[in-house]
Amino acid sequence: MFGPDSPELVKHIVFRNWLRQDAGDRELYAATERAAAGSGSGDGMMLMEDYNARKQAVIREIYGRAFRAAGFLD
């Protein structure tokens, strides 16, 4: 949970809004989610940190584009 003044909240809103407007990154994110979810140990068990680690590079890439488009980065 984030407080109402947390910068994390703004970060998530920028990410969400970007995915709503950019079909390419929306599909990239969806494909990454599916791949990360499907790469468990085979017994149905997966640690959340492993799942998040599998998505991290793509999410950072998308954040870069989203923050540039929002004027937060050059």
Rosetta silent file (secondary structure, phi, psi, omega in degrees, C-alpha in Angstrom):
SEQUENCE: MFGPDSPELVKHIVFRNWLRQDAGDRELYAATERAAAGSGSGDGMMLMEDYNARKQAVIREIYGRAFRAAGFLD
SCORE:     score description
SCORE:     0.000 S_00000001
   1 L     0.000  145.232  178.758    0.000    0.000    0.000 S_00000001
   2 L  -120.617  145.003  175.272    1.100    3.506   -0.735 S_00000001
   3 L   -72.220  165.703 -176.077    0.071    6.694    1.001 S_00000001
   4 L   -63.805  -23.488 -179.446   -1.770    9.375   -0.986 S_00000001
   5 L  -102.478   11.303 -177.625    1.395   11.484   -1.388 S_00000001
   6 L   -72.007  135.920  175.255    3.683    8.604   -2.317 S_00000001
   7 H   -65.529  -21.879  177.519    5.665    8.988   -5.545 S_00000001
   8 H   -61.004  -36.360  179.160    4.967    5.283   -6.157 S_00000001
   9 H   -61.813  -45.485  178.773    1.330    6.148   -6.778 S_00000001
  10 H   -62.655  -42.465  179.684    2.285    8.615   -9.519 S_00000001
  11 H   -57.887  -45.399 -179.545    4.663    6.048  -11.019 S_00000001
  12 H   -67.717  -36.719  178.807    1.898    3.452  -11.224 S_00000001
  13 H   -67.357  -42.815  177.603   -0.563    5.931  -12.720 S_00000001
  14 H   -60.358  -43.669  179.792    1.950    6.989  -15.403 S_00000001
  15 H   -62.771  -48.455  179.710    2.570    3.313  -16.209 S_00000001
  16 H   -59.294  -47.794 -178.252   -1.139    2.499  -16.368 S_00000001
  17 H   -63.661  -37.771  177.988   -1.936    5.499  -18.542 S_00000001
  18 H   -63.176  -45.667 -179.910    0.924    4.680  -20.897 S_00000001
  19 H   -63.342  -32.092  177.456   -0.277    1.111  -21.353 S_00000001
  20 H   -65.767  -32.672 -174.657   -3.766    2.406  -22.099 S_00000001
  21 H   -99.661  -18.356 -175.882   -2.486    4.579  -24.947 S_00000001
  22 L  -113.741  103.730 -175.831    0.365    2.506  -26.400 S_00000001
  23 H   -63.470  -36.754 -179.574   -0.776   -0.764  -27.974 S_00000001
  24 H   -63.846  -47.815  178.913    2.761   -2.018  -28.593 S_00000001
  25 H   -71.006  -30.780  176.421    3.873   -1.660  -24.988 S_00000001
  26 H   -62.412  -44.389  179.041    0.528   -2.975  -23.780 S_00000001
  27 H   -69.795  -39.323  176.600    1.075   -6.183  -25.765 S_00000001
  28 H   -59.125  -45.548  179.792    4.728   -6.375  -24.709 S_00000001
  29 H   -64.387  -43.614  179.842    3.700   -6.097  -21.060 S_00000001
  30 H   -62.781  -43.074  179.050    0.924   -8.688  -21.465 S_00000001
  31 H   -64.876  -38.567  178.197    3.290  -11.132  -23.179 S_00000001
  32 H   -65.783  -41.686  176.666    5.877  -10.585  -20.451 S_00000001
  33 H   -59.907  -46.630 -179.425    3.251  -11.209  -17.767 S_00000001
  34 H   -62.891  -43.351  179.859    2.181  -14.445  -19.456 S_00000001
  35 H   -64.862  -42.499 -179.937    5.760  -15.644  -19.850 S_00000001
  36 H   -65.261  -40.092 -179.688    6.640  -14.814  -16.246 S_00000001
  37 H   -69.760  -30.611 -176.732    3.529  -16.554  -14.952 S_00000001
  38 L   -89.328    2.592 -175.754    4.183  -19.622  -17.067 S_00000001
  39 L  -108.297   36.253  177.512    7.793  -20.100  -16.034 S_00000001
  40 L   -74.057 -170.431 -175.456    7.268  -21.548  -12.572 S_00000001
  41 L   -80.413   -2.899 -179.835    8.885  -24.667  -11.202 S_00000001
  42 L    95.775  -17.342  179.088    6.262  -26.980  -12.686 S_00000001
  43 L  -101.211   11.076  179.618    4.684  -27.790   -9.345 S_00000001
  44 L    85.306   -0.031 -178.040    2.553  -24.652   -9.343 S_00000001
  45 L  -102.008  135.337  175.654    4.851  -22.903   -6.909 S_00000001
  46 L  -152.082  133.192  175.194    6.546  -19.634   -7.708 S_00000001
  47 L   -76.973  139.645 -179.946    7.970  -17.022   -5.424 S_00000001
  48 H   -58.296  -37.081 -179.208    6.593  -13.548   -6.045 S_00000001
  49 H   -66.653  -33.119  176.074   10.123  -12.145   -6.134 S_00000001
  50 H   -68.235  -43.429  178.402   11.051  -14.585   -8.928 S_00000001
  51 H   -59.150  -47.582 -179.877    7.930  -13.637  -10.865 S_00000001
  52 H   -65.314  -38.366  179.829    8.725   -9.927  -10.481 S_00000001
  53 H   -62.881  -35.392  179.826   12.379  -10.457  -11.423 S_00000001
  54 H   -66.697  -24.143 -177.783   11.331  -12.084  -14.703 S_00000001
  55 H   -98.006  -13.788 -167.646    9.385   -8.948  -15.637 S_00000001
  56 H   -55.947  -47.360 -176.588   11.798   -6.320  -14.335 S_00000001
  57 H   -62.369  -43.284 -179.491   13.789   -5.523  -17.504 S_00000001
  58 H   -68.182  -41.185  179.387   10.690   -5.072  -19.662 S_00000001
  59 H   -62.453  -42.445  178.118    8.928   -2.987  -17.027 S_00000001
  60 H   -63.491  -39.571  177.564   11.944   -0.682  -16.732 S_00000001
  61 H   -61.131  -45.892  179.436   12.056   -0.345  -20.513 S_00000001
  62 H   -66.663  -41.971  176.859    8.367    0.598  -20.596 S_00000001
  63 H   -56.105  -41.022  179.292    8.787    2.996  -17.658 S_00000001
  64 H   -57.772  -47.546  179.505   11.492    4.791  -19.637 S_00000001
  65 H   -66.706  -41.755 -178.449    9.173    5.410  -22.569 S_00000001
  66 H   -64.515  -43.657 -179.107    6.236    6.299  -20.328 S_00000001
  67 H   -70.836  -34.353  174.788    8.213    8.790  -18.260 S_00000001
  68 H   -64.628  -44.756 -179.521    9.731   10.393  -21.365 S_00000001
  69 H   -63.569  -32.048 -179.745    6.268   10.764  -22.904 S_00000001
  70 L   -83.616   -4.467  178.378    4.975   12.315  -19.664 S_00000001
  71 L    86.309   11.386  179.627    7.849   14.818  -19.638 S_00000001
  72 L   -85.946  -18.992  179.153    9.590   13.402  -16.558 S_00000001
  73 L  -132.163  153.868  176.272   12.714   12.355  -18.523 S_00000001
  74 L   -85.141    0.000    0.000   14.582   13.813  -21.479 S_00000001
